[in-house]
Amino acid sequence: MWLNLIPAVALAAVLDSDADGIPDAEERAGDSDRDGIEDRFDPDDDGDGIDTVCELAWGTDPLRADSDGDAVLDGIEWFHMGPPTPNNPTGTSCQNPWDTDLDGIINALDLDDDGDGLPTDIEGSRDSDCAAGTNIPQPDGLPAHVDTDSDGDGIPDAREGTNDKDHDGVPNYVDCDKSGWPGDADNDGILDRDEAALCDQLGLAGCPDTLIYDPDADHDLVLDGVELGPNLALPLDTDGDGIVDLLDSDDDGDGLLTRNEAIAPLGPGPKPADCASPVRSVFDVRLFRWTFVCDDSGDQELVFDLGGNALSDYWDEDGDGVPNFRQGPYTLPHDSGDTADTGLFGTTTTTTGGTTTGGPTAGETTTRGSDDTADGGGCHAGRGHASLFLAPLALLGLIRRRRRTVPRHRR
């Protein structure tokens, strides 16, 4: 009855029919969310799932369903998806909105909800995870804008970024199908998650481009998967120089560049020795595959086949199953008696009953001749028996330069 004693104007100024903190006089007869309920009677004026009274308390716009304009409704950004963790207790109620990255800005006002460097309006609210190492969808319950690894490949979105390295129209951070090979964006035989681990293990700058999206990190024409070896935790270092093979320009430390030992010099196609520029990995959109490319002295582009993931795809002159780039210094032929023998290039080896006893540290390290340059024409371990017939001629001075036997091109 006492309301009758209050003037109508004064009553309108204090009356708040929906208890949302905004007097009816301010809300009037509008219907912001067009739900058929006038704002003055609607506890959620903009229909975003968050009561107006909470939006006023946290500074979001009660008449705008997406307060920060990031293409994700306030109501989606407000509540934690899944049970809150001890490390992040936010997002439990209307009075306790979600702050995914705990940066002090609630998601509904944060342009990068998960703090991964990718804007929320780019990542969106799709749940794009796949089963580990495959392109089979397996949502984890977190949409991309609050998931720091949106595709579930073990590589953070911040590292993958929004580029499309395999040119399939899908950004890296949500791309489960990498170059047609599940989980291997550069098709080099190493899963992306393993290459990400190698980036950290080796302390490489420029990752992921250095390993994850480049099939040949050191640009020596040998795929990273071959140079890594069988043990991810212990990458191969063939010559023991402290530089792992996948970053070493001369894997076996024989003085010959790996790229000059990867492809048979007498085989078909261009030769690495003709490169006057560094070798680079280029994705051929027409062929839809990676290639190796360099420029010769005439500024003509030379294109090399990428090769495969097996040692047999690379030049193995003597057919012993070990490619030339992994052979090491040349092993000289010697007699079977207990004698000191001077080899073809002035190297002395000591043998006992046909077994070399000196070894590389006891007089058997090869001294290369002046003709053994980095053009692919050097000497390699395991080829001594193939050159036995040269020994008498060389000792007689009839041969001045050792030439390779015709190699077998395994491509």
C-alpha positions as CSV (number, residue, x, y, z in Angstrom):
1,M,0.0,0.0,0.0
2,W,2.9,2.4,0.7
3,L,3.8,2.3,-3.0
4,N,0.7,4.4,-3.7
5,L,2.2,7.1,-1.6
6,I,5.4,7.4,-3.8
7,P,5.2,9.6,-6.8
8,A,5.3,7.6,-10.1
9,V,8.5,9.3,-11.3
10,A,10.3,8.5,-8.1
11,L,9.1,5.0,-8.0
12,A,10.3,4.3,-11.6
13,A,13.7,5.6,-10.5
14,V,14.2,3.0,-7.8
15,L,12.1,0.1,-9.1
16,D,14.2,-2.8,-10.5
17,S,11.7,-5.4,-11.5
18,D,14.3,-8.0,-12.6
19,A,16.8,-7.2,-9.8
20,D,19.6,-6.8,-12.3
21,G,21.0,-3.6,-10.9
22,I,19.5,-1.4,-13.6
23,P,16.4,0.6,-12.6
24,D,13.3,0.0,-14.8
25,A,13.5,3.6,-15.8
26,E,16.8,3.1,-17.5
27,E,15.8,-0.2,-19.2
28,R,12.4,1.1,-20.2
29,A,10.4,-1.2,-22.5
30,G,13.3,-2.3,-24.7
31,D,14.1,-6.0,-25.6
32,S,17.8,-6.1,-26.4
33,D,18.0,-9.8,-27.1
34,R,14.6,-10.0,-28.8
35,D,13.6,-12.9,-26.7
36,G,10.1,-11.5,-26.1
37,I,10.9,-10.3,-22.6
38,E,11.4,-6.6,-22.0
39,D,14.8,-5.8,-20.5
40,R,13.3,-4.4,-17.3
41,F,11.9,-7.9,-16.6
42,D,14.8,-9.9,-18.2
43,P,17.6,-10.9,-15.8
44,D,19.9,-11.4,-18.9
45,D,19.2,-8.4,-21.2
46,D,21.6,-9.5,-24.0
47,G,20.8,-13.2,-23.9
48,D,24.5,-14.3,-23.7
49,G,23.9,-16.6,-20.7
50,I,25.3,-14.3,-18.1
51,D,23.0,-12.4,-15.8
52,T,23.1,-8.7,-16.2
53,V,23.9,-8.2,-12.5
54,C,27.2,-10.2,-12.9
55,E,28.1,-8.4,-16.1
56,L,27.8,-5.1,-14.3
57,A,30.0,-6.4,-11.5
58,W,32.8,-7.5,-13.8
59,G,32.7,-4.7,-16.3
60,T,31.3,-6.5,-19.4
61,D,28.6,-5.0,-21.5
62,P,25.2,-6.2,-20.4
63,L,23.6,-5.2,-23.7
64,R,26.3,-6.8,-25.9
65,A,26.4,-10.6,-26.1
66,D,30.2,-10.5,-27.1
67,S,31.6,-7.8,-24.9
68,D,35.2,-8.0,-26.3
69,G,34.2,-8.6,-29.9
70,D,36.3,-11.7,-30.3
71,A,33.5,-13.8,-31.9
72,V,33.0,-15.9,-28.8
73,L,29.9,-15.1,-26.6
74,D,30.5,-14.0,-23.1
75,G,28.5,-17.0,-21.8
76,I,30.9,-19.4,-23.5
77,E,34.0,-17.5,-22.1
78,W,32.5,-17.1,-18.6
79,F,32.4,-20.7,-17.3
80,H,35.2,-23.2,-17.0
81,M,34.8,-26.1,-19.4
82,G,35.4,-29.1,-17.2
83,P,36.2,-29.1,-13.5
84,P,38.5,-26.2,-12.3
85,T,41.9,-27.2,-11.2
86,P,43.8,-26.2,-8.1
87,N,46.0,-24.1,-10.3
88,N,43.0,-22.3,-11.8
89,P,39.9,-22.1,-9.6
90,T,38.2,-19.5,-11.8
91,G,35.1,-20.0,-14.0
92,T,32.9,-21.7,-11.3
93,S,29.9,-19.3,-11.2
94,C,28.4,-16.1,-12.4
95,Q,30.2,-14.3,-9.7
96,N,33.6,-16.0,-10.6
97,P,34.2,-15.8,-14.3
98,W,36.9,-17.8,-16.1
99,D,40.4,-16.5,-16.6
100,T,42.1,-19.3,-18.6
101,D,45.6,-17.8,-18.7
102,L,45.3,-16.2,-15.2
103,D,46.5,-12.9,-16.6
104,G,44.0,-10.9,-14.5
105,I,41.7,-10.3,-17.5
106,I,38.6,-12.5,-17.6
107,N,38.0,-14.4,-20.8
108,A,35.0,-12.3,-21.7
109,L,37.2,-9.2,-21.9
110,D,40.4,-11.0,-23.0
111,L,41.4,-10.9,-26.7
112,D,43.6,-13.9,-26.2
113,D,41.8,-16.2,-23.7
114,D,44.5,-18.9,-23.3
115,G,47.5,-16.5,-23.7
116,D,49.1,-18.5,-26.5
117,G,49.8,-15.6,-28.7
118,L,46.9,-16.5,-31.1
119,P,43.9,-14.1,-30.8
120,T,40.7,-15.6,-29.7
121,D,38.9,-14.4,-32.8
122,I,41.3,-16.4,-34.9
123,E,41.2,-19.6,-32.9
124,G,37.5,-19.6,-32.4
125,S,35.4,-22.1,-30.4
126,R,35.9,-25.3,-32.4
127,D,37.4,-28.3,-30.7
128,S,40.0,-29.4,-33.2
129,D,42.0,-32.1,-31.4
130,C,42.9,-35.4,-33.0
131,A,44.1,-38.7,-31.7
132,A,47.9,-38.5,-31.0
133,G,49.9,-38.9,-34.2
134,T,46.9,-39.3,-36.5
135,N,44.3,-37.1,-38.3
136,I,41.4,-38.9,-36.6
137,P,39.3,-36.3,-34.7
138,Q,39.3,-36.8,-30.9
139,P,38.0,-33.7,-29.2
140,D,39.4,-33.1,-25.7
141,G,36.5,-30.9,-24.5
142,L,38.4,-27.6,-24.9
143,P,37.7,-25.3,-27.9
144,A,40.7,-23.8,-29.6
145,H,40.5,-20.4,-27.9
146,V,41.1,-22.0,-24.4
147,D,43.3,-24.8,-25.6
148,T,47.1,-24.1,-25.8
149,D,47.5,-27.2,-28.1
150,S,44.4,-27.0,-30.3
151,D,45.1,-30.0,-32.5
152,G,46.5,-32.2,-29.7
153,D,49.7,-33.0,-31.5
154,G,52.0,-32.2,-28.6
155,I,53.2,-29.0,-30.1
156,P,51.9,-25.8,-28.4
157,D,49.9,-23.4,-30.6
158,A,52.3,-20.7,-29.8
159,R,55.1,-22.7,-31.5
160,E,53.0,-23.8,-34.5
161,G,51.4,-20.4,-35.3
162,T,48.8,-19.6,-37.9
163,N,50.9,-20.3,-41.0
164,D,50.0,-23.2,-43.3
165,K,53.3,-24.9,-43.9
166,D,51.9,-27.9,-45.8
167,H,49.7,-25.7,-48.1
168,D,46.5,-27.6,-47.4
169,G,44.5,-24.6,-46.4
170,V,44.5,-25.6,-42.7
171,P,46.5,-23.4,-40.2
172,N,49.3,-25.3,-38.5
173,Y,47.9,-25.0,-35.0
174,V,44.7,-27.0,-35.9
175,D,46.3,-29.2,-38.6
176,C,46.2,-32.8,-37.7
177,D,47.0,-34.0,-41.2
178,K,50.5,-32.9,-41.9
179,S,51.4,-33.1,-45.6
180,G,49.4,-36.3,-45.9
181,W,51.6,-38.0,-43.3
182,P,49.8,-38.1,-39.9
183,G,51.8,-36.0,-37.5
184,D,54.8,-35.4,-39.7
185,A,54.4,-32.0,-41.4
186,D,57.6,-32.1,-43.4
187,N,57.5,-35.8,-44.2
188,D,61.1,-36.4,-43.0
189,G,60.3,-39.5,-41.0
190,I,60.2,-37.8,-37.5
191,L,56.9,-37.0,-35.9
192,D,56.3,-33.4,-35.2
193,R,56.0,-33.9,-31.4
194,D,59.4,-35.6,-31.5
195,E,60.9,-32.7,-33.5
196,A,59.5,-30.3,-31.0
197,A,61.2,-32.3,-28.3
198,L,64.5,-32.1,-30.3
199,C,64.1,-28.3,-30.6
200,D,64.2,-28.1,-26.8
201,Q,66.8,-30.9,-26.4
202,L,69.2,-29.3,-28.8
203,G,68.4,-25.7,-27.8
204,L,67.6,-24.7,-31.4
205,A,66.6,-21.2,-32.2
206,G,64.0,-20.6,-34.9
207,C,61.9,-23.7,-34.1
208,P,59.5,-24.9,-35.4
209,D,60.8,-23.8,-38.8
210,T,64.3,-25.3,-38.1
211,L,63.0,-28.9,-37.7
212,I,59.2,-29.3,-37.7
213,Y,58.6,-27.7,-41.0
214,D,61.9,-28.2,-42.7
215,P,62.7,-31.8,-43.9
216,D,66.4,-31.1,-44.0
217,A,67.5,-28.8,-41.2
218,D,71.2,-28.6,-42.3
219,H,70.3,-28.5,-46.0
220,D,72.8,-31.3,-46.9
221,L,70.3,-33.3,-49.0
222,V,69.9,-36.0,-46.4
223,L,66.5,-36.1,-44.6
224,D,66.5,-35.4,-40.9
225,G,64.8,-38.8,-40.2
226,V,67.9,-40.5,-41.7
227,E,70.4,-38.3,-39.9
228,L,68.6,-38.6,-36.5
229,G,69.2,-42.3,-36.2
230,P,67.1,-44.8,-34.2
231,N,67.2,-43.1,-30.8
232,L,65.4,-39.8,-30.3
233,A,67.1,-39.3,-27.0
234,L,70.6,-39.8,-28.5
235,P,70.7,-38.3,-32.0
236,L,73.6,-39.7,-34.2
237,D,76.9,-37.9,-34.2
238,T,78.8,-40.1,-36.6
239,D,82.2,-38.3,-36.4
240,G,81.9,-37.5,-32.6
241,D,82.6,-33.8,-33.2
242,G,79.8,-32.7,-30.8
243,I,77.5,-31.7,-33.7
244,V,74.6,-34.1,-34.3
245,D,74.4,-35.3,-37.9
246,L,71.1,-33.6,-38.6
247,L,72.9,-30.2,-38.0
248,D,76.3,-31.3,-39.3
249,S,77.4,-30.3,-42.9
250,D,80.0,-33.2,-42.8
251,D,78.4,-36.1,-41.0
252,D,81.4,-38.4,-41.0
253,G,84.1,-35.8,-40.6
254,D,86.0,-37.0,-43.7
255,G,86.4,-33.5,-45.2
256,L,83.7,-34.0,-47.8
257,L,80.4,-32.2,-47.5
258,T,77.5,-34.6,-46.8
259,R,75.5,-33.1,-49.7
260,N,78.3,-34.1,-52.1
261,E,78.2,-37.7,-50.7
262,A,74.4,-38.1,-50.7
263,I,73.9,-38.4,-54.4
264,A,76.0,-40.4,-56.9
265,P,78.2,-37.9,-58.8
266,L,77.8,-39.9,-62.0
267,G,74.1,-40.5,-61.7
268,P,71.4,-38.7,-63.6
269,G,70.2,-35.3,-62.7
270,P,71.9,-32.2,-61.3
271,K,74.9,-32.5,-58.9
272,P,75.3,-30.9,-55.5
273,A,78.8,-29.8,-56.5
274,D,77.2,-27.5,-59.0
275,C,75.4,-25.5,-56.3
276,A,76.8,-22.0,-55.9
277,S,74.2,-21.1,-53.3
278,P,73.1,-22.9,-50.1
279,V,70.6,-25.7,-50.6
280,R,67.1,-24.8,-49.4
281,S,63.9,-26.9,-48.9
282,V,61.0,-25.7,-51.1
283,F,57.4,-27.0,-51.2
284,D,56.5,-27.6,-54.8
285,V,52.8,-26.7,-55.0
286,R,52.4,-28.3,-58.4
287,L,53.9,-31.6,-57.4
288,F,52.6,-31.2,-53.8
289,R,55.8,-32.3,-52.2
290,W,59.0,-31.0,-50.8
291,T,62.1,-30.6,-53.0
292,F,65.7,-29.4,-52.6
293,V,66.7,-26.4,-54.6
294,C,69.9,-24.4,-55.2
295,D,71.3,-22.1,-57.8
296,D,74.3,-22.8,-59.9
297,S,77.1,-20.3,-60.9
298,G,74.9,-19.2,-63.8
299,D,72.0,-18.4,-61.5
300,Q,70.1,-21.4,-62.9
301,E,67.9,-23.2,-60.4
302,L,68.8,-26.9,-59.7
303,V,66.1,-29.1,-58.2
304,F,66.9,-32.3,-56.4
305,D,64.6,-35.1,-55.5
306,L,63.9,-35.3,-51.8
307,G,65.0,-38.9,-51.4
308,G,63.5,-41.2,-48.8
309,N,63.7,-42.2,-45.2
310,A,66.0,-45.3,-45.7
311,L,69.8,-45.4,-45.9
312,S,69.3,-47.3,-49.2
313,D,68.0,-44.2,-50.8
314,Y,71.4,-42.6,-50.7
315,W,74.7,-43.2,-52.5
316,D,76.5,-46.3,-51.3
317,E,79.4,-46.8,-53.7
318,D,80.6,-50.1,-52.3
319,G,77.2,-51.6,-51.6
320,D,78.0,-52.4,-48.0
321,G,74.8,-50.9,-46.7
322,V,76.4,-47.8,-45.3
323,P,76.0,-44.7,-47.4
324,N,79.0,-42.6,-48.4
325,F,78.1,-39.7,-46.1
326,R,78.5,-42.0,-43.1
327,Q,81.6,-44.0,-44.1
328,G,84.3,-41.8,-42.5
329,P,88.0,-41.7,-43.5
330,Y,89.1,-44.2,-46.2
331,T,90.5,-47.5,-45.1
332,L,93.6,-48.4,-47.0
333,P,94.4,-51.9,-48.3
334,H,97.3,-53.7,-46.6
335,D,99.2,-56.9,-46.7
336,S,98.4,-59.9,-44.5
337,G,101.9,-60.2,-42.9
338,D,103.3,-58.7,-39.7
339,T,104.7,-55.6,-41.5
340,A,104.4,-51.9,-41.6
341,D,102.9,-51.0,-45.0
342,T,102.8,-47.7,-46.7
343,G,99.4,-47.2,-48.3
344,L,98.4,-45.5,-51.5
345,F,98.4,-42.0,-50.1
346,G,101.4,-42.2,-47.9
347,T,99.5,-43.5,-44.8
348,T,101.2,-46.2,-42.8
349,T,99.2,-49.0,-41.3
350,T,100.5,-51.8,-39.1
351,T,98.9,-55.2,-39.6
352,T,99.2,-58.6,-37.9
353,G,98.0,-61.7,-39.6
354,G,95.8,-59.6,-41.9
355,T,94.2,-57.7,-39.0
356,T,94.8,-54.0,-38.6
357,T,96.1,-53.3,-35.2
358,G,97.0,-49.7,-35.4
359,G,93.5,-48.3,-36.0
360,P,92.8,-44.6,-36.7
361,T,94.6,-43.6,-33.5
362,A,97.7,-45.7,-34.1
363,G,98.8,-44.6,-37.6
364,E,95.9,-45.5,-39.8
365,T,94.2,-42.1,-40.2
366,T,94.1,-41.3,-43.9
367,T,96.1,-38.4,-45.3
368,R,94.1,-37.3,-48.3
369,G,95.8,-36.3,-51.6
370,S,95.5,-32.9,-53.1
371,D,92.8,-34.2,-55.5
372,D,90.4,-35.2,-52.6
373,T,88.3,-32.0,-52.5
374,A,84.7,-31.4,-51.5
375,D,83.5,-32.1,-55.0
376,G,82.5,-35.7,-54.2
377,G,85.7,-37.3,-55.3
378,G,87.2,-38.3,-51.9
379,C,88.1,-41.5,-50.1
380,H,85.8,-43.4,-47.8
381,A,85.9,-46.2,-45.3
382,G,85.1,-49.7,-46.4
383,R,86.2,-49.2,-50.0
384,G,89.8,-50.5,-49.7
385,H,89.0,-53.9,-51.2
386,A,87.3,-52.4,-54.2
387,S,90.6,-50.6,-55.0
388,L,93.1,-53.4,-54.5
389,F,93.8,-53.6,-58.2
390,L,95.0,-50.0,-58.1
391,A,97.8,-50.7,-55.7
392,P,100.5,-52.1,-58.0
393,L,99.8,-49.5,-60.6
394,A,99.9,-46.7,-58.1
395,L,103.2,-47.9,-56.7
396,L,104.7,-48.0,-60.2
397,G,103.6,-44.4,-60.7
398,L,101.3,-45.3,-63.5
399,I,98.3,-43.7,-61.8
400,R,98.5,-40.2,-60.6
401,R,94.9,-39.7,-59.4
402,R,92.5,-42.2,-57.9
403,R,89.2,-42.2,-59.6
404,R,86.0,-43.6,-58.3
405,T,84.5,-46.8,-59.7
406,V,81.2,-46.2,-61.4
407,P,78.8,-45.8,-58.5
408,R,75.3,-47.2,-58.3
409,H,72.7,-44.5,-58.1
410,R,70.1,-45.8,-55.7
411,R,67.4,-43.3,-56.5
